[in-house]
Amino acid sequence: MTNAEAIKAIREYYDIENPREDDDILYTEALKFLIEETQDPKYMTELAWYYCAHKRFDIEIKYLELAAECGYVPAFEELGYMWYYGQHGVQDYEKAFHYFSKGAEKGGLWCKYKLADMYRFGCFVPKDEARYCQIIEEVYEEIKHPTRLNQPFPEVSLRLAGIRDEQGRTDEAIDLLKKAKEFMAERLSMDPFWGHIEVMGRIVRFLDKISIHVPSRFPSNDFYDLFIFTETPSKYYMGYRGRRLELEVIEENGEKAIGYNGKWYRSFEDFCAKAEVDGKKFTSIYDEISDIRDEAYEWIPFL
């Protein structure tokens, strides 16, 4: 196998809808060949993700650690998150702090803001609110003009909004949250990843908390306002291409459920991750949803 053949095999693997065992073998062997030939940590990390998807976490960690030894920031990020959240069943804040610190030294923004969280909550290190605020302020200065959707702009803006609100600078906090919400909506339109949906929920709820409150029945043009509206049992309607789409929120024994088109979802987060209209996730057409209202309002079709 040559480098060119290995790269070709990897590209072709991604075009296979349902890879067979032989396809998996060729793909992993191609990556192992390139790792041996080039020592490129991006191939180590890619192979680690493959083994993660196949729940071979011991091998995943092996290749992530190899990539980290090469100073590869995405590997530091993956390892830090893995140990911080205990993604494979074992939580280790000492290891998380180690990898986030190494990644932060290399300029990794995801590592920097998670390192700040560790100071805030006292994970492995003593609680240090001043250090937390300092890091978040510094990271925001680096990221306040984001150029890519995979940058942690909304996550950092959410944290800085909390700092500004504590400082009594609520107008600035609201502005930060609005920008974070807009950015996260774009990110979710591309990939409704559960973790990002949860962050969007935190942004919207915090924005609602510190903004001038508007009655929940007031018509809205913002799909993500449903994070707030669906906390109250009722029927809700959304305008989409001249049609009325209906949601029903019920509560039984303290548990809420959201019904749409014959299916039920355990939360609005769950709805965002799974619900579709015309074969499209709602998150991908969020900017086409408007005129959200509850059953107390008369429906007026779009012209």
N, C-alpha and C positions, 0 to 999 in steps of 0.2 A: 504494500500500500504506500502511495505517495501522499504528500500533504494535500495536493490538489484533489486526489481521489477521496481522501478522508473528509475534506470540506464539502465535496459534492454529496457524499453519503449523508452527511449531517443535514444539508439543505433538503435533500430528497425525503429524509425522514419526516420533516415537518409538513410535507405535502400528503402524507399517508393518514387517512381518516381514522382507521382502526389498525394500528401497527400489530403485526404478528410477532411471535417470539424471535424469529429470524431477523426481523427488522430491528428489534430492540438490541439484539446481539451485534449487528453491524453498526448501529448507531453508537453504542457504548464502546465498541472496539475502535471506532474511528476517533472518538474523543480521547481514549487512552493513548492512541498512537500520537495524536497531536500534542497531548500533554508531554509525552516522552520526548518528542522531537523539538517542541518549541518552548516548553516550560512556561507557557502563557497561562496566567491565572484565570483568564476568562473561560478557558476550556475546563479548568478544574471546577470552577463554580457552576458551569453548565451541567457537568456530570453530577455534581452534588445535588442540583435541583432534580435531576432525573431520579436519583436514588431516594430523594425525599418524597417524590410523587409515588414511588413504589414502596414507601414505608421502610426502606433500608437505612434507618437513621444513623447507624454506626458508620456506614460507608459515606453517607452524606457528610457527616462531621469530619471524617478523614480528609475528604477533598476540600472542604471549606477551610480546614486548618492549613492544608498545603497552600491554598491561595492566600490565606492570611500571612503565611510566612514570606510570601512574595510582596507583602505590603498592599494587597489589593483591597481597596475600601469596601466594595460590595460584600466581600467575604467577612470583613469586620462587622458590617451592618447585620448580615444574616446570623452570624454567631452571637452577636449581642442580643438581638431580638429573641433568638432561640432560648438563650439562658435566662433572659429577663422575664419572659412570659411562660417559661417552662413548656414550650410548644411540644416537646416530645415526652412530657410527663415528669421532667426533673427541672426544678427551678434553682438557679445558682446565681445569686446577685454578684458574688465575687468575680465569677467568670464574665458575667455581663458587663460589669464595670471595667474589667480588663480590656475586653474587645471594643467597647464604646470609647474608652480612652485612647486606644491605639488608632481607631478610625478617626476620632476627632483630631488627633495629632496630624493625620494625613489630609485633613480638610473635609472629612465626611460630615455633611450637614445633618443627616439622619442620626448619626452617632452623637453629634454635639447636643442636639435637643433632648435626646434620650438620656444623655449624661446629666443634663440639667434636671430632668425628672428624678434621677437617682438622688441628687442633692436635695431636691424638694421633699421627697418622701422618706429620706433616710434609708435608702436601700444599699446596704453594705457600708456606706459612709454616713457620718452623722448628718442629721438634717441641717441644711444651710440655705435658708430662704434668700439671703443676699447673693450667694453664689448662683443659685437658680436664676434669679432675676438678671444677674450680670450676663450669664451665658445666653439666655433668651434674647436679651437686648442685642448682644453681639451677633447672634445668628440671624436675627431679623435684618440687621444692617446688611448682611451678606446676601439675603434672599428676598429683599423687599421688591425687587424687580425680576420676578421669576421668568424664565425662558422655556422651561419644560414642565410638563404635567407631573413628572415623577419627582419634582422637588418638593420638600416638605413645607411649602408656603402656608397652606391652611393650618397645619398642625402647629407651626410656630406662631402664626397670627392669633390663633385661639389662645395660646398661652400668654402672649403679650397683651391680648385684650383683657385677660384676667388681671394682669399686673396693672394695666392702665385703670381698670375699674376700681381696684384697691387704692389707687392713687387719687381717686376722685376725678379722673379724666375720662368720664363716661362717654362723651362724644367721640373721643379718639378710639375708645374700645368698640363702640358701635361701628365706626368706619372700618376698623380692622376686621370685625366679624362679617360685615357685608362683603368685603373683598375676599375673605376666606371662603364664604359661602358660594360666591360666583366661581371662584377657582375650583372648588371641590365639585361643583355641579358639572363643570367641563370634564374633570377627571372621571367622574362616575359615568358620564355619557360614553366614555370609551371602555370602562371596565367597572362593573358594579361589585367590586371587591368588598367583602363583608366589613373588614376593618375600616375602610374608608367611609362606608355607609354609617357606621357607628360614630365616626368623627363628625360627619355632616349633622347627625342628630344632636351632638353636643353643641355644635356651632349654632344651630337653629334655636335650640332651647335656651342657650345662654343669651342669644340676641333677643329672644322674646322676653326673657327675664329682665334685662336691663333697658329695654326700649320702652317708649310710651306704649302702654298696652291698648290694643284695639280689640273690641269684642270678637270672640271667635267666630261669630256668625257673619262677620263682615266679609263681603265677597273679596276673593283674592285672585291674583294672577300668577301666583308662585306655587309650583308643584310641591316644593319642599316645606311649605307652610303646613302641609298635612302631618308633619311630625308633631305639630301642636294640636291641630284640629282633631286628629284621631285619638287623642287622649280622652275625648269625651264621646260616649256612646251616642250615635245618631246615624242618619243616612247623609252621605256627602256626594256631591255631584261635581264632575269635572268636564270642562269643554274641551273637545278634541276634534278638529276638522269638521265642525258643525254638528257633532254628535254629543250626546250626554252620556257620560260614563258614571256608573253608580258604585259607591263603596258603602258598606254597612259595617258599623262598629258596634259590637255587642260586648257585654260584660256579664260573666256568670261566676259566682263564688270568688270574686276578686281577680279573675283572669279575663283579659280582653282578647278579642279576635277580630280580624278584619276580613270581611267577605267581599269578593269581587269575581264576577263572571263564573259563579258556581264553585269557586275555590276559597279556602280560608287560610289566613296567614296569622301568625302569632303576634306580630308587631308590624309597625310601619317599616322598620328595618328589614324584616322578612319579606314584606311586600316589595320593597325596592330591589331586593336581591333576586326575586323570582317572578313577579307578576309581569305580564306582557299584554300588549294590545296590538292587533294586526301583526303578530309575530315579532314584535319589537319590545325590548325591555322599556318600562316607563322611564328609567333613568336616561335612556338614549334619546328620548323625545321630550324630555322635561320642559324644554323651551316652547313646545307646541301645546302644552297643557295650560289652560287659563280658566278664569271665572269659576274658581272653586267656591262652593257654597254648601250649606247644609239644607235639610228638608224644609226649614222654615222659610226659605226664599223661593219665590216663583222662578221657574226656569225660563230664561229668555234665549232662544236659539241665536247663534251667530248669523250675521247677514253676510 
